C-alpha cells in the first residue's frame, strides 16, 4: 500500500516555536508538535551516535502509529574502514533501535564521496546481511556513480537486487545563484552538488530536497518533482520526501507548500493555532 511520507531533517529548531511548534514547550516535547504535522523525520543525529534507550522509548510514545523515523547509519558504518568489515556494527545499531522497530520507515546509508566502485562488493555484503523486514536507502556521492557508465549501472543493479532505495539528493536550488548571504555560502560549502539522477531501485523512493532560503528560487525545482512523485504513488510505491533549506528556518513552510501541490495538505502548524479564549486575558 503506497504512502507519502513528508518530513524535515530535524523536529526542533530555535526559529520554530510560535511557527511550527507551540511556544513554551520543553525541548523534549517538540516532537509531539512536529508529529502532529509531519509523518516522518530524517534522523541525522544517529550518524554521530546511537540514541539512548530512554530517548527512543520517549520518541515512540510521542508519535502516532503511522509515524516513520528514517535514521542514518552511524559514521562508524559508512565512513570508517571498509563496508564489508562493518556489518557487526550495522547489526548492533539496528538492535539498539529496538524500541522504535515498528516505526522505522527507512535506514539510510550515506556514503562519502571517497566511497567509489571498489566498495560495491562490500556494499552488497552489507545489504545481504541486514534484516530483510526493514527498508534501506543508500546515498552515494562518488562522481563515478553519476557518470552514467558501468560503475553507475553496477550500483543500480546491486540496489535493485537487494530492493534498496537509491536516495536522490536535489541540491540544485542552493546552487542556483551566487552566495549572497552567509547562510547560503555556508550551505554551498557543506551541501553536496551532485547531479539529480531520478531512479527508483526499491519500493520506497527517497528525495532529499535542499531548498534555497529565498522561496522564489525553489518553485521551478520542486514543481518538476510533482508528476514523478504522483507516478510512483500510482505504481503502489511509498515515497519519502525530506525538505531542507539552507538554515532550515523556513523548511516547514516550504514543505507545506510542496505538500499542498501534491494534494496532501499538511495540518495547521500547532504553533500558529489561536490561543483558547480563556487564555487571552
C-alpha positions as CSV (number, residue, x, y, z in Angstrom):
1,X,0.0,0.0,0.0
2,X,1.6,3.3,-1.1
3,X,2.1,6.2,1.3
4,X,3.6,9.6,1.1
5,X,5.9,10.5,3.9
6,X,6.8,14.1,4.2
7,X,9.3,15.4,6.8
8,X,12.2,17.6,7.7
9,X,15.8,16.9,8.7
10,X,15.0,17.7,12.4
11,X,12.0,18.2,14.6
12,X,13.4,21.1,16.6
13,X,14.8,24.5,15.6
14,X,15.2,27.7,17.5
15,X,13.1,29.6,15.0
16,X,10.1,27.2,15.0
17,X,8.4,27.9,18.4
18,X,5.5,30.1,17.5
19,X,5.5,28.8,14.0
20,X,5.7,25.0,13.6
21,X,5.9,24.4,17.3
22,X,3.9,25.8,20.2
23,X,5.7,28.2,22.4
24,X,6.9,27.4,25.9
25,X,7.4,23.7,25.2
26,X,10.4,21.9,26.7
27,X,12.8,20.7,24.1
28,X,11.9,17.1,24.9
29,X,8.3,17.9,23.9
30,X,9.0,19.4,20.4
31,X,8.5,16.0,18.7
32,X,4.9,16.0,20.0
33,X,4.0,19.1,17.9
34,X,6.2,18.1,15.0
35,X,4.4,14.7,14.7
36,X,1.0,16.5,14.5
37,X,2.1,17.9,11.2
38,X,4.7,15.6,9.6
39,X,4.6,11.8,9.4
40,X,8.3,11.3,9.1
41,X,11.6,12.8,10.0
42,X,15.2,12.4,8.8
43,X,17.1,11.3,11.9
44,X,20.6,12.7,11.4
45,X,21.8,12.5,15.0
46,X,22.3,8.8,14.7
47,X,25.1,9.5,12.3
48,X,27.1,10.8,15.2
49,X,26.0,8.3,17.9
50,X,23.2,5.9,18.7
51,X,20.4,7.5,20.7
52,X,20.0,6.1,24.2
53,X,17.1,3.7,25.0
54,X,15.3,6.2,27.2
55,X,15.1,8.7,24.3
56,X,14.0,6.0,21.9
57,X,11.2,4.9,24.2
58,X,10.1,8.6,24.7
59,X,10.1,9.2,20.9
60,X,7.9,6.1,20.3
61,X,5.4,7.4,22.9
62,X,5.3,10.9,21.3
63,X,4.4,9.8,17.8
64,X,1.3,8.2,16.2
65,X,1.4,4.6,14.9
66,X,1.8,5.7,11.3
67,X,4.8,7.9,12.0
68,X,8.1,6.8,10.5
69,X,11.7,7.5,11.6
70,X,14.4,7.3,9.0
71,X,17.7,7.1,10.9
72,X,21.1,7.3,9.3
73,X,23.6,4.5,9.9
74,X,26.4,5.8,12.2
75,X,29.6,7.1,10.6
76,X,31.3,4.1,12.1
77,X,29.4,2.0,9.4
78,X,29.5,4.3,6.4
79,X,32.6,6.5,6.8
80,X,35.2,4.4,8.7
81,X,37.1,1.4,7.3
82,X,35.6,-1.0,4.8
83,X,31.9,-1.6,4.5
84,X,32.5,-5.4,4.4
85,X,34.1,-5.2,7.8
86,X,31.3,-3.0,9.4
87,X,28.4,-5.5,9.3
88,X,28.6,-6.2,13.0
89,X,28.4,-2.5,13.8
90,X,25.4,-2.1,11.5
91,X,23.6,-5.0,13.0
92,X,24.3,-3.8,16.5
93,X,22.9,-0.4,15.6
94,X,19.7,-1.9,14.4
95,X,19.4,-4.0,17.6
96,X,19.8,-0.8,19.6
97,X,16.8,0.8,17.8
98,X,14.5,-2.0,19.0
99,X,12.2,0.4,21.0
100,X,11.3,2.1,17.6
101,X,11.4,-1.0,15.5
102,X,7.7,-0.7,14.5
103,X,8.2,2.9,13.4
104,X,11.4,2.5,11.4
105,X,10.5,3.7,7.9
106,X,13.9,3.7,6.4
107,X,17.5,3.2,7.5
108,X,19.8,5.4,5.4
109,X,23.4,4.6,4.5
110,X,25.0,7.9,3.5
111,X,28.3,7.1,1.8
112,X,31.1,9.7,1.5
113,X,32.4,11.0,-1.8
114,X,35.6,8.9,-1.4
115,X,33.5,5.7,-1.4
116,X,33.6,4.5,-5.0
117,X,33.2,1.4,-7.2
118,X,35.8,-0.5,-5.2
119,X,33.4,-0.7,-2.3
120,X,30.4,-2.2,-4.2
121,X,31.3,-5.7,-3.1
122,X,31.3,-4.5,0.4
123,X,28.0,-2.8,-0.1
124,X,26.5,-6.0,-1.4
125,X,27.8,-7.9,1.6
126,X,26.4,-5.4,4.0
127,X,22.9,-5.3,2.3
128,X,22.8,-9.0,2.2
129,X,23.5,-9.2,5.9
130,X,20.8,-6.7,7.0
131,X,17.4,-7.8,8.4
132,X,15.0,-8.2,5.4
133,X,11.9,-6.8,7.3
134,X,13.3,-3.3,7.2
135,X,13.7,-0.8,4.3
136,X,17.1,0.7,3.4
137,X,18.2,3.7,1.4
138,X,21.7,4.3,0.0
139,X,23.1,7.8,-0.8
140,X,26.2,7.9,-3.0
141,X,28.4,10.9,-3.7
142,X,31.4,9.5,-5.7
143,X,31.5,11.0,-9.2
144,X,31.7,7.6,-10.9
145,X,28.1,6.8,-9.7
146,X,26.8,9.8,-11.6
147,X,28.7,9.3,-14.9
148,X,26.1,7.0,-16.5
149,X,28.9,4.4,-17.1
150,X,29.5,0.9,-15.9
151,X,30.1,1.9,-12.3
152,X,26.6,3.5,-12.0
153,X,25.0,0.6,-13.8
154,X,26.6,-1.8,-11.4
155,X,25.4,0.3,-8.4
156,X,21.9,0.4,-9.7
157,X,21.7,-3.3,-10.4
158,X,23.0,-4.0,-6.9
159,X,20.4,-1.8,-5.3
160,X,17.7,-3.4,-7.5
161,X,18.8,-6.9,-6.5
162,X,18.5,-6.0,-2.8
163,X,15.4,-3.8,-3.1
164,X,17.4,-1.0,-1.6
165,X,16.4,2.6,-2.5
166,X,18.8,4.9,-4.2
167,X,18.5,8.2,-2.3
168,X,18.1,11.2,-4.6
169,X,19.7,14.4,-3.5
170,X,18.4,17.5,-5.1
171,X,20.6,20.5,-4.1
172,X,20.0,22.5,-7.3
173,X,18.1,25.3,-5.6
174,X,21.0,26.0,-3.2
175,X,23.5,26.3,-6.1
176,X,21.1,28.2,-8.4
177,X,22.7,31.6,-7.7
178,X,25.8,33.1,-6.2
179,X,26.0,33.0,-2.3
180,X,24.6,36.4,-1.3
181,X,24.3,35.7,2.4
182,X,26.5,33.9,4.9
183,X,23.8,31.2,5.4
184,X,23.8,30.4,1.7
185,X,27.6,30.5,1.5
186,X,27.7,28.0,4.3
187,X,25.1,25.8,2.6
188,X,27.0,25.8,-0.7
189,X,30.2,24.8,1.2
190,X,28.6,22.0,3.1
191,X,25.9,20.5,0.8
192,X,27.0,18.1,-2.0
193,X,26.5,19.3,-5.5
194,X,25.7,16.1,-7.4
195,X,23.6,15.5,-10.5
196,X,20.0,14.6,-10.0
197,X,19.6,11.1,-11.3
198,X,15.9,10.1,-10.9
199,X,15.6,6.4,-10.4
200,X,13.6,4.1,-8.2
201,X,15.6,1.0,-7.3
202,X,13.3,-0.1,-4.4
203,X,9.7,0.2,-3.3
204,X,10.2,3.5,-1.4
205,X,12.0,6.2,-3.4
206,X,13.7,8.9,-1.2
207,X,14.1,12.5,-2.2
208,X,16.2,14.9,-0.2
209,X,15.2,18.4,-1.4
210,X,17.6,21.2,-0.3
211,X,15.8,24.4,-0.8
212,X,17.1,28.0,-1.2
213,X,16.5,30.3,1.8
214,X,14.7,32.7,-0.6
215,X,11.4,30.9,-1.6
216,X,11.3,32.3,-5.2
217,X,14.3,30.2,-6.1
218,X,12.7,26.9,-5.2
219,X,9.4,26.8,-7.1
220,X,10.6,25.7,-10.5
221,X,12.7,22.9,-9.0
222,X,10.1,21.3,-6.8
223,X,7.3,21.7,-9.4
224,X,9.2,19.3,-11.6
225,X,9.0,16.6,-8.9
226,X,5.2,16.6,-8.7
227,X,4.4,14.3,-11.6
228,X,7.2,11.9,-10.7
229,X,6.1,11.6,-7.1
230,X,2.5,11.1,-8.2
231,X,3.6,8.5,-10.7
232,X,5.4,6.5,-8.0
233,X,2.4,6.6,-5.7
234,X,0.2,5.4,-8.5
235,X,2.5,2.5,-9.1
236,X,1.9,1.5,-5.4
237,X,5.3,2.7,-4.1
238,X,5.7,4.7,-1.0
239,X,7.6,8.0,-1.3
240,X,9.8,9.7,1.3
241,X,10.3,13.5,0.7
242,X,12.6,15.3,3.1
243,X,12.7,19.1,2.8
244,X,15.6,21.1,3.9
245,X,16.5,24.8,3.4
246,X,19.9,26.4,3.8
247,X,19.4,27.0,7.5
248,X,16.2,25.0,7.9
249,X,14.4,28.0,9.4
250,X,11.8,28.1,6.5
251,X,11.8,24.4,5.8
252,X,8.4,23.8,7.4
253,X,6.8,26.4,5.2
254,X,8.4,25.1,2.0
255,X,7.3,21.5,2.9
256,X,3.8,22.7,3.4
257,X,3.8,24.4,0.0
258,X,5.0,21.2,-1.7
259,X,2.6,19.0,0.2
260,X,-0.4,21.2,-0.9
261,X,0.7,21.0,-4.5
262,X,0.8,17.2,-4.2
263,X,-2.8,17.3,-2.9
264,X,-1.6,16.1,0.5
265,X,-2.0,19.3,2.5
266,X,-0.4,19.3,5.9
267,X,-2.4,20.0,9.1
268,X,-2.1,23.5,10.6
269,X,1.1,24.2,12.5
270,X,0.4,23.9,16.3
271,X,2.5,26.9,16.9
272,X,0.2,29.1,14.8
273,X,-3.0,27.9,16.4
274,X,-5.0,30.7,18.1
275,X,-5.0,30.6,21.9
276,X,-8.2,29.4,23.6
277,X,-10.4,32.4,24.5
278,X,-9.9,31.9,28.2
279,X,-6.1,32.2,27.9
280,X,-6.2,35.6,26.1
281,X,-6.7,37.7,29.2
